[in-house]
Amino acid sequence: MNPTIDLSALPLRDIHLPGPIGWWPPAPGWWLLVALGLVALALYGLYYVRGRHRRAALRTMQRVRLALEQGAEPVACLQSVSTLLRRFAMTTAVSGDEPAPAAADPDVPGLIGEPWLRYLDSRWQRDAFARGAGRRLLAAPYARPNSIARGEALELATLCNDWLIAQPAAGRPRSTRRRP
C-alpha cells in the first residue's frame, strides 16, 4: 500500500446490499405449480359437469324411494321412476362417436315395450329388466291407483336405482364384462 494516499479522502461508498427480492415474476417452479393446479381444476370441472345428469337422477330416485317408504301411492311413484329413466336415457344416449352396445337403439325416445327393456339391459349387461323385476316397468306407470303392492314398487325402484348407479360417467367407456 502506498502510505502517501489518504484513504479517508477518497469518494468511496460503503458496501451496498441488494434490494429486497420482489414477488414478481415468480420462479419457474411456481409457474409449473400454477399450471398443474389449473389443469387439475379443469379436469375436475369436466368430471363434475359430465356427471351432473347422473347425480340429478340419483337424487330424484332417492326422493321417489323415500316417498314410497313413507306411504306414497306406488303407481304415482312408478310413473315418476319411468319418466326419470326415460329422461336419463335420452340425456345420456349413445352418441355417434361412441361404439353402440349390441342391443342399444340410438332412437331412445321412440323405444317402447320389449325394445325399451332390452335397451335398459344393454346399458348394464344384465337382464333384470327384460326377464326380471324390471318387466313391471312396462305396465306399472299405467296401472290403476292402489293396484300395485308397495313391496313390488320398492323392488322396482331399487332395481332402477341400481341401474342408474351402474351407468358410467359420460365419456368413460363401458365395461363389457357381464354382471350377474
Rosetta blueprint (number, residue, H / E / L):
1 M L
2 N L
3 P L
4 T L
5 I L
6 D L
7 L H
8 S H
9 A H
10 L L
11 P L
12 L L
13 R L
14 D L
15 I L
16 H L
17 L L
18 P L
19 G L
20 P L
21 I L
22 G L
23 W L
24 W L
25 P L
26 P L
27 A L
28 P H
29 G H
30 W H
31 W H
32 L H
33 L H
34 V H
35 A H
36 L H
37 G H
38 L H
39 V H
40 A H
41 L H
42 A H
43 L H
44 Y H
45 G H
46 L H
47 Y H
48 Y H
49 V H
50 R H
51 G L
52 R H
53 H H
54 R H
55 R H
56 A H
57 A H
58 L H
59 R H
60 T H
61 M H
62 Q H
63 R H
64 V H
65 R H
66 L H
67 A H
68 L H
69 E H
70 Q L
71 G L
72 A L
73 E L
74 P H
75 V H
76 A H
77 C H
78 L H
79 Q H
80 S H
81 V H
82 S H
83 T H
84 L H
85 L H
86 R H
87 R H
88 F H
89 A H
90 M H
91 T H
92 T L
93 A L
94 V L
95 S L
96 G L
97 D L
98 E L
99 P L
100 A L
101 P L
102 A L
103 A L
104 A L
105 D L
106 P L
107 D L
108 V H
109 P H
110 G H
111 L L
112 I L
113 G H
114 E H
115 P H
116 W H
117 L H
118 R H
119 Y H
120 L H
121 D H
122 S H
123 R L
124 W L
125 Q L
126 R L
127 D L
128 A L
129 F L
130 A L
131 R L
132 G L
133 A H
134 G H
135 R H
136 R H
137 L H
138 L H
139 A H
140 A H
141 P H
142 Y H
143 A L
144 R L
145 P L
146 N L
147 S L
148 I L
149 A L
150 R H
151 G H
152 E H
153 A H
154 L H
155 E H
156 L H
157 A H
158 T H
159 L H
160 C H
161 N H
162 D H
163 W H
164 L H
165 I H
166 A H
167 Q L
168 P L
169 A L
170 A L
171 G L
172 R L
173 P L
174 R L
175 S L
176 T L
177 R L
178 R L
179 R L
180 P L
